Amino acid sequence: MKTYLFSGTAARLAAAVLGTAALSCAAGANAATNIEVWYSLNPHNRQVFEKLVGQFNRKQDAVHVALKSYDNNEALESALAVTAHGKSSPNLVQLDDNHAPDELAQRSYILPLYQLLAKYPIKNAKWFLAPEHAFMRDSRGRLLAFPYMVDIPVMYYNVGAFKTAGLSPATPQRTWIGLQGQLVQLANHGSRKCPYITDQPVSINLENLAAVNNQLYLTDDNGLAVKASTKARYHYVHGKKVKIESSAGAPRFPLDLLYIRHLSMMVTWARNELMVKPLSRGNPTQRFADRECAVLTSSSSNIGQFRDARGLDFGVSGLPYYPEATQHPGDAFVAGSALWAIDKHPAAENKATAELLGWLAQPDNGATWYQNTGFLPVTAQAYEATPSSYYKNLGSWQSLVDEYAKKPTSTERGFKVANYPQIKAMFRSHLERALNGQDPAVTALGSAGTEANRLASKR
C-alpha cells in the first residue's frame, strides 16, 4: 500500500476536507428530533392542522414532526392497538372523548399530560376551558390530554333561507316549539327538501336535551360523584331533585317524560318532513354548506368549513330548550377529542412533543386554530388574540364561547360513565328506529334506557 505525504497547499486542502467532515459529524449528532402525530379530522380542519405543523417544522430545526392522518377515530384506534407498545408507536394521538378519561389514562402506553408537562412545562399558558369541566380530566381534576379538538354542539341556520321564508328577524327561535313553527314556514317557502337536519342525533336529542334544559343526564351528578359501589342516587325530573335507591355502583340513565315528549315531537317532524330522517342520502354538513338545508344541528368544528363555503350566509345559535323545563337554557356539554401523549419514548422525544404542544398553544397559533376550525380556544390567550371582527356575521357564536371559560353548573360540567361509546352507538340505533317510524318513542327510550344501564354496569 502506498503512503502519500502532504505538504504545503496539499496539506492545507487535506485539513480543510477533514474539518468539513468533522462539521458534518457534529451536524449529524445534533440532528432534529423526530416525532410522529396521528390524527383524524374532517378535510377542512386537517388542512388547517397540517399547515400549522408545517410552519412549526419550518420555523425551527430542533424538532421535526411527521403527520399521519386517518379517516376516522376507529381506524386510528385499530392502528394504535397494533403499534402502541412497539418502537414505531406515535408520540401524540388524537383520541375521542370516551367519557371515562381515567380509564383511558390507565392504558399502559398512555403518558398523562400533567406528567409530561411537569417535566417540560408550557410556559404562561392559561387553559381556556374552565377546569371544572370534566373533559379530559381525571377524578382529581388533572388534565390528561392536550385539549385541542374541543367542540360544542350548536344550531346553524341559513340566513338567506330565513329571509326567503319571510322570517324576521332571520334567526331561529331558541325553544323547540318556536323552532317548529319556523320550520313549517321554511318548508313552505323554499326549503321543502331540507328544513332541518342533524348529524348528531344522540348529542342533540339525549345528551344535551338534559344539559340545555338544566337537568342531569345521569344519576350521581352525571356520574361525576360515583365513588362507592353502593350509595343513594339522584336525578332531576322537571327541575326537581329526586332521590332513588340502587345497589349498583354505576350511574343510571333516567330517560324520563322530557325525553319521551321530545322524541315524540321529533318523530312527528320526521313524519311531516320538517326533519330529514337519519340515514338519508347525503352528508348533513355538506348539504348545509351547499345551501340545501335551512337549519343544521352539529359540531361547532364545522364553522371553518362553512365560512369557506362559497355563497353561504349562515349564523350560529345555541341549541333549543323547553321553557316548561327551565326558564333559561343551560350550556351544552363540551365534546370532541384531544391529543394524548404516548409513553415509553426517549426523553428527547418527550421534550420535543412538549415543544410542539407549546408552539400550538402560543396565542397567535391558538387563535389561528380557533378561528379557522370552530374548535374552542385552547388557551385564554388564543381567545384574547381573536379580533371582534371575526365574530361578525356569526350570530351568537362569541356569547356561546364565552360561557365555557366560566365555572359550569352541576348539569353542564359533562358526564362520566363506563362503556359510553357502545352505549352511544346503541342509543343511535334506537333513535333511528323511532325516527323511521319503526318504534314508538316510549318503546325506543324504554329499551334504550334498560340496555344503557346494563352496559354502564358492565366492567
Buried (B, 14 or more C-beta within 10 A) or exposed (E): EEEEEEEEEEEEEEEEEEEEEEEEEEEEEEEEBEBBBBBBBBEBBBBBBBEBBEEBBEEEEEBBBEBEBBEEBEEBBEBBEEBBEEEEBBBBBBBBBBBBBBBBBEBEBBBBBBBBBEEBEBEEBEBBBBEBBBBBBBEEEBBBBBBBBBBBBBBBBBBBBBBBBEBEEBBBBBBBEEBBEBBBBBBEBBBEBBBBBBBBBBBBBBBBBBBBBBBBBBBBBBBBBBEEEEBEBBBBBBBEEEEEEBEBBBBBBBBBEBBBBBBBBBBEBBEEBBBBBBEEEBEBBBBBBBBBBBBBBBBBBBBBBBBEBEEBBBBBBBBBBBBEBBEEBBBBBBBBBBBBBBBBBEEEBBBBBBBBBBBBBBBEBBBBBBBBBBBBBBBBBBBEBBEEEBBEEBBBBBEBBEBBBEEBEEBBBBBBBBBBBBBBEBBBBBBBBBBBEEBBBBEBBBBBBEBBBBBBBEE
